Structures are given as structure tokens and as C-alpha cells.
């Protein structure tokens, strides 16, 4: 039998080791930071100081409330509440949530950072991620559910990637095609992904609690519009870029 927790830990360790192998430092540092935050949090199950059973569940709930975005509290004007759309970008609810987001950041963030530059990519990632969560909170202003995760920021990276590298070929896995690895231009994969998110938003949460599809849509739109406004007077990558690999959804 496969130990899922051990397997996930090995995958996280692999992402952390990637930071030391060179490449875009900001994207890799963000991956390392998200992994580190998760490992030391009560969500990973690796920190015995949080206890077990009911004590662990209480610690997890308190952790979300402290660092996540609670839409109904965001507009009270407190400095702590206004900071949560930033801190929430580094909080993930599960191993699957973390590794899915980090995979997309690893695949698409590196090329976006190389195109934008380190400092600009940092402000782009944090700024768009912040606004994506605020946009979701504005549309659900009375909600008491906590919102966490880097999906809004990573969706912005996908939007920028679509404008900057539309012809880069991406290896994707589509469930309805029996998960066969197929290569498509980035514009096909990313537009398909965006349409799925938009349809999920129209479904009014049909993806289940905790899936903030609207934050994905807002982040993607912000990223695309930023890249269009910033780089429309410069040449985009018109020749096929170095092949990347990803999945159908962050």
C-alpha cells in the first residue's frame, strides 16, 4: 500500500530542492515559501505541537481564520483584515491544494518571470493575487467562509502567459480523453481552462465548498490585461517557446 502522506512529502521535498538548482529565483522562492508554510502549519500533520484529533481540528480552524480572507470581515477597515488577501496567498488547505498550485507556478511562472524580470514579476504576482481575492470577497461580501490559496495569483500568471507566449506548446492531461498526455499550443489549453472556470462560476459553486472559481477568473483577467497593457508595444514570443508541461486545471 502506498503511504499518501509520505509520497506527498517526497514531492514537496523535490519542489524545495528545485530552488537550489538555478532558474528564476522568485518563482522558485515562492514555491519554497508556500511549501515551508504548509509544512510548519497544523494542516500538514507534521507538527506535533498542534496536538491530535479535536485539538488539531481546532488549530486548523484557528489557522484559517487568522491567515485567510473572511469576506464579511474584510471591509471592517482593520489593518489585519486588509492584510489577509496577502497572507492567504501562502496558505493551502491540503497537500493536493498545495501541490496542484505549485505545479502550475513551476510550469508557467518560470517563463513569465524571465520575460518580466524578477522585481516586476514579484509585484505582479502579489498584486494580482491580492486583487483576485479582494474581487472574490467583494462578490461574496456577506460570506463567513474562509478563502485561502495561491490560485488567484497563479491564475494571473496563466493570463499573462497566454498573452506573452501564446504559441508555447504545453503537455496537458484531459480527464475526458482518458488522461492521455497531449501537446497543444498554450492559447488552446489556457482558453479552455478559463472557459471551465467561467462555467463553474455560472454554476454558482457547483464545484463544491472552498473552490473560489471567481478568484480564478478575476486573477486570469487581471494577468492577461496587465500583460496586454504592459507589453502590447513590444514583440511577444511568436516562435514556439521551450516546451512546458502542465495539467488541465490548477
Secondary structure, DSSP 8 states (H G I E B T S, - for coil): ---HHHHHHHHHHHHHHHGGG-S-HHHHHHHHHHHHHHHHSTTSS--GGG-SHHHHHHHHHHHHHHHSEEHHHHTT--HHHHHHHHHGGG--SSHHHHHHHHHHHHHHHHHHHHHH-HHHHHHHHHHHHHHHHHHHHHHTTT---EE--SHHHHHHHHHHHHHH-TT-EEEEE-GGGTT-EEEEEHHHHHHHHHHHHHHHHHTTSTT-TT--HHHHHHHHHHHHHHHHHHHTTS----S--S-EE--S--
